[in-house]
Amino acid sequence: MNLKSYFFLIIFLGMNGVEDSVATDIDNFSNCTGISVYVDSKDTENKALACDGAQMALAFFQSHKIEIKRPIHIKLHSAGINNYPAHIGLYSSKKNQIDLLTLEHAKSLCVSLRPFGMPMNESLYLSFVAHEVAHAITDQNLKNRPSSLILHEYLAYVTQFATMDLQPRTEILQRYNLEPFQGLENMSSTYYKLNPCAFGVKVFLHYQSLPNQSHFIQGLLSGLIKPESHELE
């Protein structure tokens, strides 16, 4: 694997069964206000950032009538993620856990290779938190398994860009200057693996072009709308 291509974007996803009920007893589990997310960190500033990113992701899904169905655990790492030293974050359904670098460690990791050509800062970091939480929410709401790599990455990148601050999002879209994917049939795992940043830009532009965005997202999760690519996550 070419870590220079993938180090901040390839997400490890272990597929596991999910529950059908909406998460309850938030206060008994969560240390993020109003959302069923627990952030494992003694650093209050980093915990607050992770909670903010999770709230952003949930707000996006709620705008499409999609909820968290079981609590999400985020573990913050200040010195790299075990066995994944070149990742900003990764989600495991099997563990029901997101492993995520702290902002400062993410900054250090991204000095030599900037994600989307942008310097890592608080604003961009929050979008990566939202990307990871999107994987977790997607996994909880899937009706069919095993799931498609394209489906997961589509929803994660759409969430990341939709929740990103306007200034960096505009700069990234102008820098890449790409046309949207015309449809799911044009989205391939090969394209994603060759250029995950460009893939993310093109799927977000596709999402923006949709006449009924909620219908499309709910169709992906229900299995009524299926990517052409059969490569599994």
N, C-alpha and C positions, 0 to 999 in steps of 0.2 A: 504493500500500500504506500502511495506517495503522500506522506504526511503533509507536505506543503500544499497539496490540493485539498486535503480533507480535514486538517487538524481541528478546525473550529466548527465544522458543519456536519460531519458524519455522526449520526446518532445511533447508539446501540439500543435496540428495542427487543426485549424478551417478551414474547406473547403469552398471555395468561388469561384465564377466565375472568369475567367481570360481573359485577352485580347489577341488577336492574333498578334498584331504588336510588333516589337522590340521597346524597350524603346528609346525615342528621347529626345532632349533638355536636355542632361545630365547636362550641365552647369547651367541650370535654377533651377535644383533640388538638385544636388549632392554637397556635400562638401568633397567627395573622388575623387581624380584626375582620370579622364578617365573612371569612372564607375558610373552607375546610382544608387548610394547608398548615403543616407543621414544618418550621425551618430549624434544623439542627445546627445551631451556632451560638457561641457565647458572645459574639460581637454584635452589639445592638444595631450598629449602622448597616452592616452587611445583611443582617436578618431583615431589617426594614426594606432594603433594596429588593431582596428576594420576594418579600411579601407584596411589594408594589408591582413587581413584574408579574406575579401570579394573579393579582387583582386585575391587571390589564388584560391578561389572556382570558380570564373568566368573563370579564365584561364583554369582550368580543364574542365569545361563544354564546353568552346570554342574549346578545343582540340577535342571534339566530335561533333562540329558544332551545339552547343546549346547556345542560348543567353538569357540574361535578357530581358523580354518583357514589364515589367513595373517597375518603381522605387521601391526600397526596403528601408524601414526605419528601422534603428537600434537605439534602445534606451538603453543607458548604465545606469546601476544601481550601485551605490557605497555602498548601504546598504541593499541589498536583493531585490528580485522581489516581488511585492505585490501579496499575495495569493500563491506564489510559493517560499517560503524561502529556499528550499533545491535544487533549480535548478541553474545550471550555465547559462543556456539559454533556451529559448523557442520561437517557431515561431507560429504566428497566421495569417492564411490566411484571416480571417474575418477582422482583423485590418490592414493587410498588414504590419506587424511589427514584428521585432525580439527584444525581451527583453533579455538583456545580462549583466551579471555581469562584472565589471571592473576586470582587472588582479589581483589587490591586494585583492579584495573581494573574487575572485575565489580561490586565494591562501589560504585565511583564511578558506573558506568553505571546502577545500580539505585536510586540515592538518591531520584529523583523518582517512579519507578514500580516498586513492589515486586513481584517475581514471586510469585504466589499470595497477594499481600498481606503477604508476609513480608520482613523485612530480610535482605539478603544477608549471610550469614556463612559460616564454614567448613563447617558441616554442610550447609547448603542448596547451597553451591557443589559439594560432593562429589556431590550428587544430580544436578546438571547435568552433571558429568563422566560419571557413569554413564549418563545419558540419551544423550549423544553416542556413547559407546562401544557402547551398545546398538544404535544405528543401524548401526555398523560390523559388529558381530557378526551382526545380522540380515541385512545385505547379503551377508555371506559364506556364510550358510546357506540362502538362498533357492533353491528348486528351479525356480521359474518366473519369467520376466521378460517384459515390464516388470512392476514390482511396484506394489502399491496404496499410496496415501498413508495410508489408514486402517490398513493392516497395519503399516507402519513406525511410525506414531505410537502405535498401540496398544502395541506391544512396548517402545518407548522410554519411554512414560509409566509402564507397569507396572513396568519396571526401575527408573525413577527413584523411584517411591513405595515399591516393595518394599525398596529399599536405603536409603531415607531413615531418619534417626533417628526413633525413636518419637514424641518430643515434638513436633517440627515437623509430622510427618505427621498426628498426632492433631489438632493445632491447625488445619491446613489442611482436613482432612475435616470438622471441626466448623464451621469458618467457612463452608464452601460448603454443607453440609447438603443434599446432593443424593442422589437415588436412582440406583442403578447403571443403566447401559444394560441392557436386557433381552436383547439379542442383537446380533450384527453387523448385522442389518437395520436397527437403530436408530441406527447410527453413521454419520454423514454428514460429508463434507468441508466442507459448509456450516456445520454446528455447530462443527466444529474451527476453522474460520477465524474465525467470529464470536466464539468464546470458547474459546481453546485451553486455558486453565487449567481451566475447568469440564469440558471434554472429558477432560483428563487425570485429573481426580478420578473421573469417571463410568466410565472404562475400568478404572481400578484397582479400583473397587468391583465392577465386573463380574467381573474376574479373581478377586477374593476369593470371589465367589459360586459359582465353578465347582467341580463335584465332582471333576474330573480336570484340574488346571491344566496339567500336562505334556502331556497328550494334546491339549489345545487349542492350546498354543503350537507343538508339533511339527506339528500339522495346518495352522496358518497358514503355517509355513515350507515345508512340503511341497506346499502348494496344495490339499490335501484339504479344508481349510476356507477359504472365500473370503468376504471382505467384500462386502456388497451394492454399496457405492460403487465405481464403475469409474474414478474419477479416479486418475491415475497420479502417482507421486512424481517 
